[in-house]
Amino acid sequence: MDLSIRLQKIADLIEPCESVVDVGTDHGYIPIYLVKNNICKKAIASDINKGPIERAKNNIRMKGLSGNVKCRLGAGLSTIKKNEVDVAVIAGMGGNLIRDILNDKLEVFKALKYAVIQPTQNVEVFRKYVLDSGYEILGEDICFDEGKFYQMLKIRYRKAAPIEVENEIFYDISENLIKQKHPVAIEYAQHLIEKYERVCSSLNEDTENSKARKIELKKKINSLKEVM
């Protein structure tokens, strides 16, 4: 089956392994793809809502994979036990929520070989959490799909000192990808500059909050121009 650009980028970060859980699975596309392509032997499609689980079950059944891909209803990593899977995929939700999912079941996260994360918003919140926690970033990628930019992080738990960034803009965008001159990362940086400039132009300076926000955005714009 063909995945969207976003889902394919997520799948490409996963190495051959025994088992994967896909948290917030929706249609079950990633577990189906991973098993069909022998990237993992078995998978768990997990979601907090019944609708996505039913859609996933139907797709799994149609692909003849009911023996290899199981569906579980529940929140976050609560659907699996410690050491039950090698890899977790947590995608398609906000960075704040993904952070909370990892913190809520930290013992489960610790036991994973790694997790592949794709926040749809608040990426800067999640990346700051990862770096402040000292977690290891094993890989990153970025893509443009259906009119939106998406960033992916492959992370592993480790107990280490917080990791400092040389520029706070690297919470918003990957330092490694910018330094590698990844074309989509450069395109995303330019997109952010234009976005922040538009917001700056629309802000009045009649309140202290507006003034502070304008200063913050101008700082981000200058930082992005410096690192590009």
SVG drawing of the C-alpha trace seen along z (x, -y; Angstrom):
<svg xmlns="http://www.w3.org/2000/svg" viewBox="-17 -52 43 67">
<polyline fill="none" stroke="black" stroke-width="0.4" points="0.0,0.0 1.1,-3.6 1.5,-5.8 1.2,-9.6 4.5,-11.5 4.1,-12.2 3.4,-8.6 6.2,-7.3 8.7,-9.6 7.6,-8.2 7.9,-4.6 11.4,-5.3 12.7,-6.1 11.8,-2.6 14.5,0.2 13.6,3.9 12.4,5.1 10.1,7.6 7.1,5.3 5.7,1.8 2.9,-0.1 1.2,-2.9 -0.4,-5.3 -3.2,-7.3 -3.4,-4.9 -6.5,-6.2 -6.7,-3.9 -3.9,-1.5 -1.9,-2.4 1.5,-2.4 1.2,1.0 -0.2,2.5 2.7,1.1 5.4,2.2 4.1,5.7 3.5,6.0 7.0,4.8 8.6,7.1 9.9,4.2 8.3,5.7 6.8,9.1 3.8,7.9 2.2,4.6 -0.4,3.0 -2.7,0.3 -3.9,-1.7 -6.3,-4.7 -8.3,-6.4 -11.5,-6.5 -13.6,-3.6 -14.1,-5.0 -10.4,-4.9 -10.1,-1.4 -13.0,-0.2 -11.5,-1.7 -8.1,-0.1 -9.7,3.3 -11.5,3.2 -8.3,2.2 -6.3,4.9 -8.9,7.5 -9.0,6.5 -5.2,6.9 -5.3,10.3 -3.2,9.2 -5.5,9.9 -3.0,12.4 -0.1,10.0 -1.7,6.6 -3.9,6.3 -6.1,3.3 -6.3,1.9 -8.6,-0.8 -7.0,-3.1 -5.0,-6.3 -1.4,-6.8 1.0,-4.0 -1.5,-2.6 -2.5,0.1 0.9,1.8 3.0,3.3 6.6,2.6 8.9,4.5 5.9,5.6 7.1,3.8 10.4,2.6 9.3,-0.7 6.5,-3.2 5.1,-5.6 3.3,-8.6 2.1,-10.8 -0.7,-13.2 -1.2,-15.0 0.2,-18.1 3.6,-18.3 2.1,-19.0 0.0,-15.8 2.9,-13.6 5.1,-14.9 2.3,-14.0 1.9,-10.6 5.6,-9.8 5.6,-11.2 2.4,-9.3 4.0,-6.0 7.7,-6.8 8.6,-3.2 7.1,-1.9 9.0,-4.6 12.3,-3.8 12.0,-0.2 11.6,-1.0 14.5,-0.8 13.2,-4.2 10.1,-6.2 9.3,-7.9 7.4,-11.1 5.6,-13.4 3.9,-16.4 1.3,-18.3 1.8,-21.4 3.8,-22.8 7.0,-21.1 9.1,-23.6 7.5,-22.5 8.2,-18.9 11.8,-19.4 12.5,-21.5 11.1,-18.8 13.3,-16.2 16.5,-18.3 15.7,-19.4 15.2,-15.8 18.5,-14.7 16.9,-12.2 18.9,-11.1 17.8,-12.2 18.7,-9.3 17.3,-10.9 15.2,-13.7 13.4,-14.4 11.0,-17.0 8.5,-16.9 5.9,-19.0 2.6,-17.1 -0.8,-18.4 0.0,-22.0 1.7,-21.6 5.2,-21.0 5.8,-18.1 8.8,-17.4 9.7,-13.9 12.0,-13.0 13.4,-9.5 14.2,-9.6 15.5,-7.2 15.3,-7.5 18.5,-8.1 19.3,-9.6 21.5,-12.5 22.0,-16.2 19.9,-18.7 21.1,-19.4 21.7,-23.1 21.0,-24.6 23.2,-27.3 20.2,-29.2 16.6,-28.9 15.3,-28.9 16.5,-25.3 13.5,-24.3 11.3,-25.4 13.3,-23.7 16.0,-20.9 19.5,-22.2 20.9,-19.2 18.7,-19.5 19.5,-23.2 23.2,-22.6 22.9,-19.8 21.1,-22.3 18.1,-19.9 16.1,-21.6 12.7,-21.2 14.2,-22.4 15.5,-25.5 12.1,-26.0 10.4,-25.6 12.7,-28.2 11.8,-30.7 8.1,-29.8 8.5,-30.7 10.2,-34.0 7.3,-35.0 4.7,-33.8 6.3,-35.7 6.7,-38.8 3.0,-38.7 2.0,-38.4 4.4,-41.3 2.7,-43.5 -0.7,-42.7 0.2,-43.4 -0.7,-46.8 1.7,-48.1 -1.0,-49.5 -0.6,-46.8 2.4,-45.4 1.5,-41.9 1.5,-43.0 4.9,-44.8 6.4,-41.7 5.0,-39.4 6.5,-41.6 9.9,-41.6 9.8,-37.9 8.8,-37.4 11.5,-39.8 14.0,-37.8 12.9,-34.6 13.0,-36.2 16.6,-37.4 17.6,-34.0 16.2,-32.2 18.0,-34.5 21.2,-34.0 21.1,-30.2 20.0,-29.7"/>
</svg>
